């Protein structure tokens, strides 16, 4: 069958060649798409245009993150649109895929079929993290512009069913333009499936190792993870350890025997990567009961290792973790005891635990790889090209 999508333009303000840019998400998108399309051209690392006024306001208002970010200003958006139109004219792609909406905010109807991919509509993202990341001064204006731009896109691709529902609420576009395609796991094990199954089966029965991974202890639910470990200890599981990676929170003296602090482990540093790999392979559960999550790549990565995730059923997570099948999701206000009761059932039933861990790995293979992501994106674009001739 002749492919209808032979040349794709990937447009983004991020750097799809830098593994540190958005945790490597643009890089993995680019590489995966290059494996599915004859040619992927890239327009990236666009810098916001500065004027005396916008630069002055940015400096005057300050803030971390900035109260007046330059990429939300009209001069920057006009420059992004100009550069994007210029790239389309020079490269003549069959279609364009933008990571987020910034490239087309100030554009009329794009001259080629244009699709957006992101984890959530911008306003839904700001609402989700509003307790942790305040709305910038130009935020409401940008949200209105994005809703208008959504009407001009050929299709909108989000990483969860929750984000699709949010797009329906915020954009008012036809449901047929909205698509749910999960992002892929960025960091995955380098062992064969049979070896991974053997590792799962060999996870010890005489202790329970819980793994927390996250930089933001409060937002990622660290205090609740500690409470869950405490509940398991108090229920009679004598050897419980909560391994904490990514941050070094203050642990109450009474709980220090429950915790092992590993600090930040960089997957691009060999010995640190090896330590993290051992934790993912040999822990029993990933316990990150996050309070707000528009996707959460760590939950996809855990399932790649056959490590059942445990978290709150908030925002995107029900699209990533299948409650009772590949992991455990509890209501946002559920107490630690609700988690510990379910964990105890699995700890005491080894066959059920092994079944969940293997199902987690199967979920990764069927839904949470970058190859699956690229297949879904290309099919979405090609179906639309066929529909519109």
Beta strands, then each sheet from edge to edge (+ up, - down):
strand 1: 7-11
strand 2: 39-43
strand 3: 95-99
strand 4: 113-118
strand 5: 155-158
strand 6: 178-180
strand 7: 208-213
strand 8: 240-245
strand 9: 259-263
strand 10: 285-287
strand 11: 308-312
strand 12: 327-330
sheet 1: 2+ 1+ 3+ 4+ 5+ 6+
sheet 2: 9+ 8+ 7+ 10+ 11+ 12+
end
